[in-house]
Amino acid sequence: MQYDDALAHVRDNLTHPQVHRLLNAISARHSILRDLRTALVIVGSDIVIEGVITNARYATGLSGTVQAIYDDKYADLLLDEESTKALASGKGKTAHPGAATAERYTFTGLPLSAFAVTDPDESFVDLVGFVLGQATPADLESLDKARKQRIDVLADGLEVGDSVMLANIQRKYLAGLTGTVKTVDHAKRRFSLLLDEASTDRLRFHGRNNRIDIPLGVKEHLLPQIAVACALITNKR
């Protein structure tokens, strides 16, 4: 059914139960479109903040590069020079003193739903569109199997010194943390990660409920025995 036919059917033919139930289908489609937009945001994406962020309305229009994604909902954004200057100019009620001295400032904890990718990979756009709009349950099962196989291939290239972000990890509070690979055991499919200062601070706060105690003043923290499949390589050594 095309749009004009659908509109006419809604206006003239829907029964009372159908017209109420249609709201669920409309809401589901809105959700799919939001998921499509969010799914296109990956580490390394150049984005612009198009949505309005609660308590940070001044952030709308800022742009930069995605540095990390965590909880599948939030991201750290390395602002470009122009956006860093705009943030340092004092817009908004929240102070960002680091923006005044940085060439490019990292804005943390931003919702993915507010992002729009400025130059997406068209083949990835097509793939995500197929997954969200056309794939059957059997298709999804096969695609996920192929995805896991591709992760194994990419993980074979993991080396000591690589910069890594943790992704798709069972311990959700570790997702999005970043650091440098210290050891790799490809036979056991495990590696250790030395967290950078920002991720050490984040884990110090969020790890308390998971029996992780990082003393104040410690700027790096070693995570041992992590599955190589959870390593998203952001920069080769």
C-alpha angles and dihedrals in degrees: 000000000000126000097262092050091046092050093049091048091052093048099045114018114034118115120226094261091045096051091054094044093051089073089070091055091048091050091047091052091049088052092051091051091050090049091050092053093046094044090060091062108095135162106285095027118140106227144172123216103241101159126075113254116210111247090006105066089143088069093071109112096023115127140194146117126305110244103177140000124206138176085011085267110069139049144188113235126204101212120220118243095265093050091046089055091048091052092047091053090078102257112163133011097276115089119227102182092170091065091066093062102032127087088211119015126209111228108199135204099022119159115250090219090072094056129097119189109232099202110017125186101258094212090054090048089054092047095050090045090054092048094050099037111027115014118115121219089260090050091051092051092051093044092051091050090052090047092056091048090052090050089055091052093050092045090059087071094058112123139177108274096030118134110238141184119204113239138172091011122159093229095069095194088067095054113114096018114136137205147117127300110246102177136008129197106186092178091061093032091234136123140177124234128206104210119224121237096268093050092044089056091048093049091046088061102036096036096064092087090050097054095258112138117187113178119233112265095033107124100184132041129189119225111196133199101021120163111253088225087071094058115104104190110220098172134010117229 
